[in-house]
């Protein structure tokens, strides 16, 4: 669950003296798209989902070790497929004008989840794809990618 992930991040911060966070959906999307190196791919690192993602059609209904598919332009693995990743934003509609580091609504019932998963169709693996869940929802399809703030 996101609650479990946040507890992990708090403990990690105490143990390391660093400051890690669950990324916002805009931070997650920028990393998945390849940052300043972006080639504009549909999936994180390719226009061919099977090159970069474990998803319903190729996963044999299970997660796989990280780095067994190709990375994106920043060298980041598994941002499309394998497990969906929690984001810190509340889920809500997009504002369709140009923004810098946008955030979600100030409150809501569900948090954003990005990146597709081993049990989902390829459409969920798109860099632009997103879904949502309550922060207490615990599911084998969900995981965590952390960001270190400086």
C-alpha positions as CSV (number, residue, x, y, z in Angstrom):
1,X,0.0,0.0,0.0
2,X,1.0,3.6,-0.3
3,X,0.8,3.8,3.5
4,X,3.4,1.0,3.7
5,X,5.6,2.8,1.1
6,X,5.5,6.0,3.1
7,X,6.4,4.2,6.3
8,X,9.4,2.6,4.4
9,X,10.5,6.1,3.1
10,X,10.4,7.6,6.6
11,X,12.5,4.8,8.0
12,X,15.0,5.1,5.1
13,X,15.3,8.8,5.8
14,X,16.1,8.1,9.4
15,X,18.6,5.4,8.6
16,X,20.5,7.3,5.9
17,X,20.2,10.9,6.9
18,X,19.1,11.6,3.4
19,X,15.7,12.9,2.2
20,X,13.7,10.5,0.0
21,X,10.1,11.0,-1.1
22,X,7.4,9.2,-3.1
23,X,7.5,11.1,-6.4
24,X,4.7,13.4,-7.6
25,X,3.1,12.3,-10.8
26,X,4.9,15.0,-12.7
27,X,8.3,13.9,-11.3
28,X,7.4,10.3,-12.2
29,X,6.3,11.2,-15.7
30,X,9.4,13.3,-16.4
31,X,11.7,10.5,-15.4
32,X,9.6,7.9,-17.4
33,X,9.7,10.1,-20.5
34,X,13.5,10.4,-20.4
35,X,13.9,13.9,-19.0
36,X,15.9,16.2,-21.3
37,X,17.0,13.2,-23.3
38,X,13.5,12.2,-24.3
39,X,12.9,10.7,-27.7
40,X,9.1,11.0,-27.2
41,X,8.5,7.3,-27.0
42,X,5.0,5.9,-26.1
43,X,6.5,3.7,-23.4
44,X,9.5,4.4,-21.2
45,X,12.4,3.9,-23.6
46,X,10.6,2.5,-26.7
47,X,7.6,2.6,-29.0
48,X,7.5,-1.2,-28.7
49,X,6.1,-2.2,-25.3
50,X,7.8,-5.6,-25.2
51,X,11.2,-4.0,-25.4
52,X,10.8,-2.2,-22.1
53,X,7.9,-3.7,-20.1
54,X,6.6,-6.8,-18.4
55,X,2.9,-6.7,-18.9
56,X,-0.1,-9.1,-19.4
57,X,1.0,-10.5,-22.8
58,X,4.6,-11.4,-21.8
59,X,5.0,-11.7,-18.1
60,X,3.5,-15.2,-17.4
61,X,1.5,-13.5,-14.7
62,X,4.4,-12.7,-12.5
63,X,6.9,-9.9,-11.7
64,X,10.4,-10.1,-13.1
65,X,13.9,-9.0,-11.9
66,X,14.7,-5.4,-12.6
67,X,17.0,-4.7,-15.6
68,X,15.7,-7.6,-17.7
69,X,14.2,-5.3,-20.3
70,X,15.8,-2.2,-21.9
71,X,16.1,1.1,-20.0
72,X,14.8,4.5,-21.0
73,X,16.9,7.4,-22.2
74,X,18.1,8.2,-18.7
75,X,19.1,4.6,-18.0
76,X,16.1,3.9,-15.8
77,X,14.5,0.5,-15.9
78,X,10.9,-0.8,-15.5
79,X,9.0,2.5,-15.6
80,X,6.6,0.8,-18.0
81,X,5.3,-2.5,-16.7
82,X,6.4,-5.0,-14.1
83,X,4.6,-3.1,-11.2
84,X,2.6,0.1,-11.1
85,X,4.2,2.8,-9.0
86,X,2.6,5.0,-6.4
87,X,2.8,8.8,-6.7
88,X,2.1,11.3,-3.9
89,X,-0.6,13.3,-5.8
90,X,-4.3,12.9,-5.2
91,X,-6.0,11.7,-8.3
92,X,-7.9,14.3,-10.3
93,X,-8.4,15.7,-13.8
94,X,-5.6,17.2,-15.8
95,X,-5.3,20.9,-16.4
96,X,-4.5,21.1,-20.1
97,X,-2.4,24.2,-20.2
98,X,1.4,24.4,-20.0
99,X,2.6,24.0,-16.4
100,X,5.9,23.6,-14.6
101,X,6.0,20.8,-12.1
102,X,2.2,20.6,-11.7
103,X,0.6,19.0,-8.6
104,X,-2.7,17.2,-8.3
105,X,-5.7,18.4,-6.3
106,X,-5.3,19.5,-2.7
107,X,-7.4,16.6,-1.5
108,X,-9.1,13.5,-2.8
109,X,-10.1,9.9,-2.1
110,X,-7.4,8.1,-4.2
111,X,-3.8,8.6,-5.0
112,X,-2.2,8.4,-8.5
113,X,-0.6,5.2,-9.7
114,X,1.6,5.2,-12.8
115,X,3.5,2.7,-15.1
116,X,1.4,-0.4,-15.8
117,X,2.0,-3.8,-14.3
118,X,2.7,-7.4,-15.1
119,X,-1.0,-8.3,-15.0
120,X,-2.3,-5.3,-17.0
121,X,-2.8,-4.6,-20.7
122,X,-0.1,-2.6,-22.6
123,X,-2.3,0.6,-22.6
124,X,-1.5,1.0,-18.9
125,X,2.2,0.8,-19.7
126,X,2.2,4.0,-21.7
127,X,4.1,6.9,-20.2
128,X,0.9,8.9,-20.3
129,X,-1.2,6.2,-18.6
130,X,-2.3,6.5,-15.1
131,X,-4.8,5.0,-12.6
132,X,-5.7,5.5,-9.0
133,X,-6.2,3.6,-5.7
134,X,-6.9,4.4,-2.1
135,X,-3.7,4.8,-0.1
136,X,-4.5,1.7,2.0
137,X,-5.0,-0.5,-1.0
138,X,-2.5,-3.4,-1.0
139,X,-2.0,-5.3,-4.2
140,X,0.8,-7.3,-5.8
141,X,0.6,-5.1,-8.9
142,X,1.8,-2.0,-6.9
143,X,5.3,-0.9,-6.0
144,X,7.4,2.0,-5.1
145,X,10.1,4.1,-6.9
146,X,11.6,6.7,-4.6
147,X,13.1,10.1,-5.4
148,X,16.0,11.6,-3.4
149,X,15.6,15.3,-2.8
150,X,18.7,17.5,-2.6
